[in-house]
Amino acid sequence: MQSGKRNRRSDPAGARAAAEEVGQMAVITGKDERLLVGGEWVEASSESRFDVTNPATGEVVGSMPDAGPEDVEAAIDAAAAALDGWKSLPAIERARVLRRSADVIRERKDEIAAVMTAEQGKPLAEAAGEVEYAASFLEWFGGEAERVYGQVVPAVNPQNRVLVLRQPVGVVAAITPWNFPAAMMTRKFGPAMAAGCTSVVKPASATPLTAALVLRAIEDAGAPPGVVNLVTSRSSGMVAETIFGDRRVRKISFTGSTEVGKELIRLSAGQVKRLSLELGGHAPYLIFDDADLEEAVDGLIASKFRNAGQTCVCANRIYVQSGVHDAVVRLLGEKVARMVVGPGDRPGVAIGPLIDERGVDKADQHVQDAIRRGAHLVTGGGRLDDGEYARGSFYAPTVLDGVTPDMLISTEETFGPVAGVSRFETEEEAIRLANDSVYGLCAYFHTRDYARLLRVAEQLEYGIVGANTGIISAANVPFGGVKESGYGREGGAVGVDEYLDVKYVLVAGVGTP
Ligand code: SIN
C-alpha cells in the first residue's frame, strides 16, 4: 500500500545505512509491541510482524504483529467474555477506570507523544496536544458513564407502567485512522466503556505503536482484561470481514475515508450492524469583508495546516469576499512562507512530513492541476526532497489563489498543506459555494456582523460550524457530519448514545396507587 521512500527502508539496518549515506546516525526511537487479547500481550498466531516507519526519515521505529482472522476472533472472544462483568459493574466503577485512564495517559504524555511523532510525523507539540485530547475523551466519558439514565413514561392505561432502558449494545469494534492515532481511539472505546460495552480496536497499520501505548495506560489504570483489546494487521480488509461476519460484534465505529465508509455500510447490511461513521470532509472556510483579518487568517492557518493538512476538518476550500481578498491572500502567503518544515521532533517545526509518498503525490497532483487550470501560486508549491528532506515525505506549505470549481482541489480532499483561495461577492453566493459539496463535516466562517453570524451558521449544511475560529475539536461537543461525511456523533453528551440500545418495557396490570 505504501510506496516509494517509506518502503525502501523497511529494516533497521537499511535505515541506519540510509542515514549514514547522508551523514547522519539514525536513531531508532520506537519499539516492538504486541496484540492485546484478554489482558495478555501476545504475538499473532502466525508469528509474523510488520515494520512501522518514521515518515520523516524512513527509519524503522518499531514493529507490530500482523494478525490473521484467528487473532481477530480471539480478540472478539475476549471482548465477549468480558462483557457481562463489565456491563454489570456499577457505573461509578466504570467511571473511575475511565478517569484513572485519563490520568495515566497524561502522566505518560511525553512518552506517548514521542512515539506518535516518530510513527506519524506530526510536530511534538501537536502530538502532546493530541495526547491531552485523547485523555480528555476518557475524562469526559467518565462523567457521562454516571449519567446513562432511563425514563419512566406515563402510560396510557393507568394500570400499566412504561420504562425506557438504555443498555450497552454489546461488543464494539473501533477502526481508527493514522492522522490522530491516540484521540480517535479514546473517542470510540471511551464512550463504549462508559456505556458498559467491550471493544476490539484496530488502529491504522501506519500508527499502531501509539495505540499500544494508549492501551497499556488503560490496562495500568485498572481496566479489566478483555474490556479493550488490540489487533493490528496489514490487512484491513481481512479484519473488517472478520468483524462484520461475527454476530457477537454489534456495533462498529469507523473514522476514515468516505470510500471505505461506503464499503463498511455495504458490509454492515449482512447482519444489520450498527455503525458510526466519521468520514471525509471538504471544509469551506469563508472570510467576509467585515471579518477581523488577523484573526481570520490565524484561524484559517490553524485549521488548514494542523497536522500538515491531514485532518478531516481541515479547510479545503477558502472563499474570501472581494473587499478583503487581496489583503487576506497577502497575509496568508506571508505567514505560510514562514512556516518551518521538518521532522516533528525538531524544535520550531510547524509542518512535519506527510504520512507517506502517496500523500505527497496527492498534494502535488492538486497543486499542479490547479496551476495548469489557471491558479496563481502565492508560496510553496512543490515536494521537498533535497538534503535533510530526502528520506522523508515532505511537501512545502502552499498557498494558491484564483482557485475555480473545475480544479481537483475544489472537490477532492487534499489531505496536505495546500490552501486554495477563491473570491466571492455576496453572502448568498458564499453560502451556495460552501454547500456545493457531497461532504458535510465541517465549515468555518469569519464575520463581525452578529446577524450574519446566525444567518450563515444556520444555512451551512454541515455537522460542525466554526464561527470566528478555525479550531472546533473538543471532547464535550458532538463531532460528526452529514451527507457523505457520515453519521453518528462522537463526543458530547450524545457520544455515549452511539453505544446504547434503547429498550422499552411495558409492565401491565400494576394497578393504580
Ligand atoms: C479527524 O480529522 O478525523 C478528526 C479531527 C479532530 O478530532 O479534530
Residues whose N, C-alpha, C, O or C-beta is under 5 A from the ligand:
A	BS01	SIN	Q310 T311 C312 V313 S473
